[in-house]
Amino acid sequence: MPHTFHACCSPEPGEEVTITRHGRAVAVIVRPDILWRQPQAGDVQARAEQLEMMVQAAGQRPLSAGGITEEYAEALIADIRAGRDAR
């Protein structure tokens, strides 16, 4: 366990630690200084700010009268539950 803790908490420069669950990657740990030096970090931040503004603007608009019927919604929920139960 100490090895796992050390690997998760202090990756070496340039190293990534991938955490898996049942053989599938669920998280990647990288050093913060490496992450924020990447040029994409600014792009991601700008996109997040755009999305925040879009959500705030959408919250100010009234909901449309359109939508789906209750029967169709129930059918969608049943399909989702059937797919979840099939796993």
Backbone as CSV, one residue per row, in Angstrom:
resi,resn,N_x,N_y,N_z,CA_x,CA_y,CA_z,C_x,C_y,C_z
1,MET,0.804,-1.208,0.000,0.000,0.000,0.000,0.844,1.269,0.000
2,PRO,1.961,1.354,0.734,2.768,2.581,0.688,3.219,2.925,-0.724
3,HIS,3.542,1.909,-1.522,3.957,2.164,-2.898,2.823,2.812,-3.684
4,THR,1.597,2.317,-3.506,0.439,2.875,-4.202,0.224,4.320,-3.784
5,PHE,0.304,4.587,-2.494,0.112,5.945,-2.010,1.161,6.873,-2.608
6,HIS,2.412,6.450,-2.584,3.488,7.273,-3.126,3.272,7.524,-4.621
7,ALA,2.905,6.498,-5.367,2.722,6.650,-6.813,1.568,7.588,-7.122
8,CYS,0.513,7.527,-6.328,-0.658,8.379,-6.580,-0.411,9.825,-6.194
9,CYS,0.333,10.021,-5.159,0.473,11.363,-4.612,1.672,12.135,-5.129
10,SER,2.630,11.470,-5.737,3.814,12.196,-6.197,4.366,11.604,-7.484
11,PRO,3.657,11.806,-8.609,4.237,11.331,-9.865,5.513,12.104,-10.178
12,GLU,6.424,11.435,-10.839,7.677,12.063,-11.244,7.397,13.070,-12.358
13,PRO,8.312,14.014,-12.571,8.117,14.985,-13.660,7.865,14.275,-14.994
14,GLY,6.803,14.670,-15.664,6.457,14.087,-16.951,5.719,12.773,-16.854
15,GLU,5.551,12.245,-15.652,4.900,10.951,-15.468,3.407,11.135,-15.213
16,GLU,2.620,10.214,-15.723,1.190,10.170,-15.459,0.893,8.879,-14.717
17,VAL,-0.014,8.934,-13.777,-0.459,7.747,-13.068,-1.911,7.515,-13.473
18,THR,-2.191,6.355,-14.043,-3.543,6.032,-14.478,-4.186,5.110,-13.458
19,ILE,-5.365,5.506,-13.000,-6.127,4.686,-12.063,-7.169,3.941,-12.874
20,THR,-7.215,2.634,-12.672,-8.154,1.823,-13.439,-9.153,1.159,-12.517
21,ARG,-10.279,0.828,-13.093,-11.298,0.047,-12.400,-11.735,-1.031,-13.368
22,HIS,-11.548,-2.250,-12.979,-11.876,-3.391,-13.828,-11.171,-3.288,-15.180
23,GLY,-9.938,-2.804,-15.153,-9.142,-2.733,-16.365,-9.399,-1.525,-17.250
24,ARG,-10.324,-0.651,-16.869,-10.626,0.545,-17.663,-10.136,1.781,-16.927
25,ALA,-9.495,2.684,-17.653,-8.991,3.913,-17.039,-10.164,4.756,-16.548
26,VAL,-10.083,5.201,-15.298,-11.130,6.063,-14.747,-10.584,7.424,-14.334
27,ALA,-9.255,7.534,-14.183,-8.654,8.812,-13.817,-7.167,8.783,-14.168
28,VAL,-6.637,9.960,-14.401,-5.205,10.100,-14.657,-4.695,11.208,-13.737
29,ILE,-3.630,10.913,-13.017,-3.019,11.900,-12.126,-1.747,12.409,-12.798
30,VAL,-1.667,13.720,-12.912,-0.456,14.361,-13.439,-0.063,15.466,-12.472
31,ARG,1.175,15.892,-12.553,1.623,16.980,-11.694,0.905,18.268,-12.116
32,PRO,0.429,19.063,-11.164,-0.299,20.296,-11.507,0.516,21.251,-12.358
33,ASP,1.809,21.349,-12.098,2.628,22.280,-12.875,2.689,21.880,-14.334
34,ILE,2.625,20.593,-14.624,2.622,20.122,-16.011,1.278,20.429,-16.661
35,LEU,0.216,20.176,-15.933,-1.129,20.382,-16.472,-1.366,21.837,-16.857
36,TRP,-1.028,22.747,-15.972,-1.348,24.157,-16.223,-0.376,24.832,-17.184
37,ARG,0.729,24.172,-17.511,1.635,24.727,-18.514,1.176,24.415,-19.919
38,GLN,0.289,23.451,-20.068,-0.167,23.047,-21.392,-0.974,24.181,-22.030
39,PRO,-0.798,24.424,-23.330,-1.547,25.494,-23.996,-3.058,25.253,-23.964
40,GLN,-3.471,23.976,-23.896,-4.890,23.678,-23.917,-5.584,24.163,-22.648
41,ALA,-4.870,24.330,-21.573,-5.484,24.726,-20.312,-6.227,26.045,-20.468
42,GLY,-5.649,27.002,-21.174,-6.324,28.273,-21.412,-7.558,28.099,-22.265
43,ASP,-7.474,27.227,-23.261,-8.621,26.957,-24.120,-9.753,26.316,-23.329
44,VAL,-9.413,25.395,-22.455,-10.416,24.724,-21.641,-11.082,25.733,-20.711
45,GLN,-10.296,26.589,-20.102,-10.842,27.600,-19.198,-11.782,28.535,-19.962
46,ALA,-11.381,28.965,-21.138,-12.222,29.857,-21.935,-13.531,29.164,-22.314
47,ARG,-13.451,27.902,-22.697,-14.656,27.153,-23.061,-15.575,26.969,-21.848
48,ALA,-14.990,26.723,-20.692,-15.791,26.582,-19.471,-16.531,27.880,-19.156
49,GLU,-15.856,28.997,-19.352,-16.501,30.287,-19.117,-17.629,30.527,-20.114
50,GLN,-17.436,30.127,-21.373,-18.503,30.242,-22.367,-19.704,29.394,-21.968
51,LEU,-19.440,28.173,-21.541,-20.528,27.289,-21.139,-21.273,27.845,-19.932
52,GLU,-20.535,28.423,-18.994,-21.177,29.018,-17.827,-22.116,30.152,-18.247
53,MET,-21.664,30.985,-19.163,-22.512,32.081,-19.643,-23.753,31.540,-20.361
54,MET,-23.583,30.474,-21.145,-24.722,29.883,-21.851,-25.742,29.323,-20.865
55,VAL,-25.269,28.656,-19.829,-26.176,28.089,-18.824,-26.902,29.204,-18.084
56,GLN,-26.180,30.252,-17.723,-26.809,31.375,-17.031,-27.858,32.040,-17.922
57,ALA,-27.548,32.221,-19.200,-28.503,32.833,-20.126,-29.728,31.934,-20.305
58,ALA,-29.501,30.639,-20.395,-30.624,29.714,-20.550,-31.518,29.746,-19.322
59,GLY,-30.939,29.939,-18.151,-31.718,30.004,-16.918,-32.596,31.234,-16.845
60,GLN,-32.282,32.253,-17.626,-33.077,33.479,-17.640,-34.262,33.409,-18.600
61,ARG,-34.204,32.459,-19.542,-35.280,32.345,-20.534,-36.409,31.476,-19.989
62,PRO,-37.641,31.792,-20.360,-38.741,30.932,-19.921,-38.689,29.587,-20.647
63,LEU,-39.185,28.551,-19.983,-39.229,27.238,-20.611,-40.238,27.259,-21.751
64,SER,-39.933,26.525,-22.800,-40.866,26.465,-23.926,-42.043,25.573,-23.554
65,ALA,-43.157,25.814,-24.199,-44.363,25.023,-23.940,-44.246,23.643,-24.587
66,GLY,-43.362,23.525,-25.562,-43.194,22.247,-26.250,-42.508,21.238,-25.363
67,GLY,-42.365,20.065,-25.850,-41.697,19.033,-25.091,-42.211,17.673,-25.517
68,ILE,-42.036,16.717,-24.654,-42.496,15.375,-24.980,-43.704,15.042,-24.124
69,THR,-44.476,14.115,-24.606,-45.664,13.704,-23.849,-45.242,12.854,-22.660
70,GLU,-46.131,12.765,-21.704,-45.846,11.947,-20.528,-45.677,10.486,-20.925
71,GLU,-46.459,10.034,-21.887,-46.357,8.647,-22.332,-44.988,8.362,-22.957
72,TYR,-44.512,9.290,-23.777,-43.216,9.106,-24.417,-42.099,9.128,-23.368
73,ALA,-42.222,10.020,-22.383,-41.235,10.082,-21.307,-41.206,8.768,-20.541
74,GLU,-42.354,8.224,-20.242,-42.419,6.939,-19.531,-41.792,5.821,-20.363
75,ALA,-42.004,5.850,-21.686,-41.410,4.837,-22.565,-39.884,4.954,-22.567
76,LEU,-39.374,6.182,-22.590,-37.924,6.389,-22.542,-37.341,5.877,-21.227
77,ILE,-38.017,6.179,-20.132,-37.548,5.718,-18.823,-37.541,4.202,-18.765
78,ALA,-38.588,3.569,-19.308,-38.648,2.106,-19.321,-37.495,1.521,-20.137
79,ASP,-37.175,2.140,-21.273,-36.045,1.674,-22.099,-34.721,1.795,-21.344
80,ILE,-34.547,2.898,-20.649,-33.314,3.100,-19.878,-33.197,2.043,-18.792
81,ARG,-34.283,1.827,-18.074,-34.253,0.830,-16.993,-34.014,-0.564,-17.544
82,ALA,-34.614,-0.882,-18.692,-34.417,-2.204,-19.288,-32.950,-2.389,-19.679
83,GLY,-32.351,-1.353,-20.247,-30.937,-1.431,-20.624,-30.046,-1.569,-19.409
84,ARG,-30.381,-0.862,-18.333,-29.590,-0.941,-17.106,-29.717,-2.314,-16.475
85,ASP,-30.920,-2.883,-16.483,-31.144,-4.220,-15.905,-30.471,-5.316,-16.720
86,ALA,-30.255,-5.069,-18.020,-29.657,-6.080,-18.893,-28.166,-6.247,-18.629
87,ARG,-27.531,-5.262,-17.962,-26.091,-5.331,-17.696,-25.762,-6.328,-16.673
